[in-house]
Amino acid sequence: MPNKIRSYMLPMFLALILSWLLPLPAPSDPGTARKDEKELIQQSFTELGHRLDQLEKAVDDLLWYQKVGDVALIDKVFHVGPPPANIKNPTAMGARNPVKFWSYVFIPRNIDRGRKCPLLVLPHGGSHANFTTYHTHIIRELTAQGYVVVAPEYRGSTGYGRSFYEKVDYGGLEVDDCHASRDYMVENYEFVDGKRAGIIGWSHGGLIALMNIFEHPADYQVAFAGVPVSDLVMRLGYQSPDYPEEFSAPFHIGKTVNENVKEYQRRSPVWHVKKLQTPLLIHTNTNDDDVYSIEVEHLIQALKAEGKKFEYEIFNEAPGGHSFDRIDTQLAKEIRLKIYKFLAGYLRPPHPFASLADLNKAGYR
């Protein structure tokens, strides 16, 4: 299609979408009209973004069966976590009902249901993101070892509409959502061993993993936190200017770090290190341009200051930056093998990986 035609049709296409999503009013005052139209256009694009996220999520859900269906039984269960953090009208009918959310369940096809199997909780990163087929090889590798995996789409995840998106509670009730997914698995699957449960996560998922073991130490036998968000006060200081707006939004914390530093500390693992009781492995990478290594090193130093026993490794300029151990390079797979051996020491999966050949055989068709 010629560029001139494309440039002519694009505004018409956008106008059609906007008119479908939210018709514009016609205020009598021209100045008010321009202001209202601008706000409504912005709102329309926001709504469009959420609808596109829902479409993307539906497509990705189908891809899961294509990508791991040969090795795992896949389900998506609907259950509950605590009530919302922010309730606009507390006296409204159902205002304090538990928040309903989805969790992915992956069960190895060759599982022996007559024996108890270890469980791994795997929260996604990003907060405003979701559990996608980006994790394909990780799921294939975990189920090959005999782990049952639950991946919660905790409050604030994308792909479920604006209302669910705005229930976000970073470092707060989302942590309880993920713990609720752990409890759901133990309560509903007889072959899941609640005494062999671990939690692993990267980035924001690493924060959730840390906060879970700090708050529920008896419920997890081991944890791995990869490039974990560790200190929100530090993090918001080095991120781009628009990043803090996600936290100070009226539907979220509602205040900036300067206005309520203690609230940001409450949601940061580094301020809870004295609670550590669970075997823990931490990884960071010096060229991570998302969660800076200095932030994770702050967590490591805080744990050392409290005299806590844990393991960690700081990788120097590992290719891949923030996702250095989640990609498909030889180095990434070697690092994941280290993670799996650490987990296996506490969870005793039926088919632990002994070598990189085992990992390659399981993860790559």
Secondary structure, 3 states (H helix, E strand, C coil): CCHHHHHHHHHHHHHHHHHHHCCCCCCCCHHHHHHHHHHHHHHHHHHHHHHHHHHHHHHHHHHHHHHHCCCEEEEEEEEECCCCCCCCCCCCCCCCCCCEEEEEEEEECCCCCCCCEEEEECCCCCCCCCCCHHHHHHHHHHHHCCCEEEEECCCCCCCCCHHHHCCCCCCCHHHHHHHHHHHHHHHHCCCEEEEEEEEEEECHHHHHHHHHHHHCHHHCCEEEEECCCCCHHHHHHHCCCCCCHHHHCCCCCCCCCCCCHHHHHHCCHHHHHHHCCCCEEEEEECCCCCCCHHHHHHHHHHHHHCCCCCEEEEECCCCCHHHCCCCCCHHHHHHHHHHHHHHHHHHCCCCCCCCHHHHHHHHCC
